[in-house]
Amino acid sequence: MDRSYHKPRLEKYKDKTPKGKWYVVITKPESLRKSKNDKTLRRTTGTSDKRIAEMRVHGIAEDIYKEWDDLLRGDPLRELLQQHWSEQHYGSLDEMLSATDPLQVNEDDANMNKVFACYTACTKGTTTAVGEFNIVLADKLFKYLNPSEARAWRRMINAEDCLLSGFFGLVKCFPNGGSGSVSV
């Protein structure tokens, strides 16, 4: 792996202690930035003593570089989606996956852009007719989603099953008639 990362630097930040603590700060590679303001990563050295902080810089920076190596090595979800994605028909997969989801407050929330990309890949980007939903691909994608995304994905797949199975499927999916009217 090409390690052309920026060099680490030490910066002192004031915190709850009167002296403040030294932090290792490294500029992120552009491919790992989540927004235009997400330019650096900062990790504490755990000390206010500059000499001790200087001795810890290399180890902390190496840990950060290893994390970045893992992130840049590849995303299995992205790789699987890429095999079933047509940029000509659906647009850029990278743009869809990296777009900011306004409903995602923290990384444990469902990123609906991922869920919609999964749906697009499984339906080939169209409103599906019976038999066109790729359930095998759907199950493969499921294991690469966080728990919130997986729940949203499961709900979407179940809704797809209900719609594809016609009136009797609606009765199966909503045995008590649902909580409101259902137009068929």
C-alpha positions as CSV (number, residue, x, y, z in Angstrom):
1,M,0.0,0.0,0.0
2,D,1.3,3.5,-0.9
3,R,1.8,5.4,2.3
4,S,1.9,8.9,1.1
5,Y,0.2,10.3,4.3
6,H,1.0,13.7,5.7
7,K,3.5,13.8,8.6
8,P,2.2,14.1,12.1
9,R,2.6,17.3,14.1
10,L,2.3,18.0,17.8
11,E,-0.1,20.7,18.9
12,K,-1.1,21.8,22.4
13,Y,-4.7,22.2,23.2
14,K,-6.2,23.6,26.4
15,D,-8.5,21.1,28.2
16,K,-9.8,20.8,31.7
17,T,-6.3,20.8,33.1
18,P,-4.5,24.1,33.5
19,K,-1.5,23.1,31.4
20,G,-3.4,21.5,28.5
21,K,-2.4,18.4,26.7
22,W,-0.3,17.6,23.6
23,Y,-2.1,16.1,20.6
24,V,-0.9,14.4,17.5
25,V,-2.5,16.0,14.5
26,I,-2.4,14.6,11.0
27,T,-4.0,15.9,7.8
28,K,-6.4,13.2,6.4
29,P,-6.2,11.9,2.9
30,E,-8.9,13.4,0.7
31,S,-10.5,10.0,0.1
32,L,-11.2,9.7,3.9
33,R,-12.7,13.1,4.5
34,K,-16.5,13.1,5.2
35,S,-16.9,16.8,4.5
36,K,-14.9,19.8,3.4
37,N,-14.3,20.7,7.1
38,D,-13.1,17.2,8.0
39,K,-9.4,17.8,7.2
40,T,-7.5,16.6,10.2
41,L,-7.5,13.8,12.8
42,R,-6.4,14.6,16.3
43,R,-5.4,12.1,19.0
44,T,-4.2,12.9,22.5
45,T,-0.8,11.9,23.7
46,G,-2.2,11.8,27.2
47,T,0.4,14.2,28.6
48,S,1.1,17.9,29.1
49,D,4.9,17.2,29.0
50,K,6.3,18.0,25.5
51,R,9.2,15.6,25.8
52,I,7.0,12.7,26.7
53,A,4.6,13.7,23.9
54,E,7.4,13.8,21.3
55,M,8.3,10.2,22.3
56,R,4.7,9.0,21.8
57,V,4.1,10.7,18.4
58,H,5.5,7.9,16.2
59,G,3.5,5.2,17.9
60,I,0.2,7.2,17.8
61,A,0.8,8.2,14.1
62,E,1.6,4.6,13.2
63,D,-1.7,3.5,14.7
64,I,-3.6,6.1,12.7
65,Y,-1.8,5.1,9.5
66,K,-2.8,1.5,10.1
67,E,-6.4,2.5,10.5
68,W,-6.3,4.5,7.3
69,D,-4.6,1.6,5.5
70,D,-7.6,-0.6,6.5
71,L,-10.1,2.0,5.4
72,L,-8.4,2.5,2.1
73,R,-7.8,-1.2,1.4
74,G,-11.4,-1.5,0.3
75,D,-15.0,-1.5,1.4
76,P,-16.6,-4.9,0.7
77,L,-20.1,-3.4,0.4
78,R,-18.8,-0.9,-2.2
79,E,-17.0,-3.7,-4.1
80,L,-20.1,-5.9,-4.1
81,L,-22.4,-3.0,-5.2
82,Q,-19.9,-2.1,-7.9
83,Q,-20.3,-5.5,-9.5
84,H,-24.1,-4.9,-10.0
85,W,-23.9,-1.1,-10.7
86,S,-24.2,0.7,-14.0
87,E,-23.0,4.3,-13.8
88,Q,-24.7,5.0,-17.1
89,H,-28.1,4.1,-15.7
90,Y,-27.8,5.0,-12.0
91,G,-25.1,7.6,-11.8
92,S,-21.9,7.5,-9.7
93,L,-21.9,4.9,-6.9
94,D,-19.2,6.8,-5.1
95,E,-21.3,10.0,-5.1
96,M,-24.3,8.2,-3.9
97,L,-22.4,6.5,-1.0
98,S,-20.4,9.5,0.0
99,A,-23.3,12.0,-0.1
100,T,-24.3,13.4,3.3
101,D,-27.4,11.8,4.7
102,P,-29.3,14.5,6.7
103,L,-31.0,11.9,8.8
104,Q,-27.7,10.3,9.9
105,V,-26.7,12.1,13.2
106,N,-23.9,9.7,14.2
107,E,-22.2,6.7,12.5
108,D,-24.5,4.2,14.3
109,D,-27.6,5.6,12.6
110,A,-28.7,4.2,9.3
111,N,-27.1,5.8,6.3
112,M,-30.1,5.7,4.0
113,N,-27.8,6.4,1.0
114,K,-26.3,2.9,1.5
115,V,-29.7,1.3,1.8
116,F,-31.0,3.0,-1.4
117,A,-27.8,2.0,-3.2
118,C,-28.4,-1.6,-2.1
119,Y,-32.0,-1.4,-3.3
120,T,-31.0,0.1,-6.6
121,A,-28.5,-2.7,-7.2
122,C,-31.0,-5.4,-6.3
123,T,-33.8,-4.0,-8.5
124,K,-31.6,-2.9,-11.3
125,G,-32.8,0.7,-10.8
126,T,-36.4,0.1,-11.8
127,T,-39.7,-0.5,-10.2
128,T,-39.7,-4.2,-10.0
129,A,-42.0,-6.8,-11.4
130,V,-42.4,-10.2,-9.9
131,G,-39.1,-12.1,-10.0
132,E,-36.8,-9.1,-10.7
133,F,-35.6,-8.4,-7.1
134,N,-32.2,-10.1,-6.6
135,I,-32.8,-11.6,-3.1
136,V,-29.4,-13.5,-3.2
137,L,-27.6,-10.2,-3.6
138,A,-29.8,-8.6,-1.0
139,D,-28.7,-11.2,1.6
140,K,-25.0,-10.7,0.7
141,L,-25.3,-7.0,1.1
142,F,-27.1,-7.3,4.4
143,K,-23.9,-8.5,6.3
144,Y,-22.0,-5.3,5.4
145,L,-24.5,-2.9,6.9
146,N,-24.4,-1.6,10.5
147,P,-27.4,-2.7,12.7
148,S,-29.5,0.4,12.0
149,E,-28.9,0.1,8.3
150,A,-29.6,-3.6,8.4
151,R,-33.0,-3.1,10.1
152,A,-33.9,-0.4,7.5
153,W,-32.7,-2.8,4.7
154,R,-34.8,-5.7,6.1
155,R,-37.9,-3.5,6.3
156,M,-37.4,-2.4,2.7
157,I,-36.9,-6.0,1.5
158,N,-40.1,-7.1,3.4
159,A,-42.0,-4.2,1.9
160,E,-40.8,-5.3,-1.5
161,D,-42.0,-8.9,-0.8
162,C,-45.4,-7.6,0.1
163,L,-45.7,-5.4,-3.0
164,L,-44.6,-8.2,-5.3
165,S,-47.0,-10.8,-4.0
166,G,-50.1,-8.9,-4.9
167,F,-53.3,-8.8,-2.8
168,F,-52.7,-12.0,-1.0
169,G,-49.3,-10.9,-0.1
170,L,-50.8,-7.7,1.4
171,V,-53.1,-9.9,3.5
172,K,-50.0,-11.9,4.6
173,C,-48.0,-8.8,5.4
174,F,-50.9,-7.0,7.0
175,P,-53.0,-9.8,8.5
176,N,-55.0,-7.4,10.8
177,G,-55.7,-5.0,7.9
178,G,-52.8,-2.7,8.9
179,S,-53.3,0.6,10.7
180,G,-55.0,2.5,8.0
181,S,-56.1,2.1,4.5
182,V,-54.0,0.3,1.9
183,S,-54.6,1.1,-1.7
184,V,-54.0,-1.7,-4.1
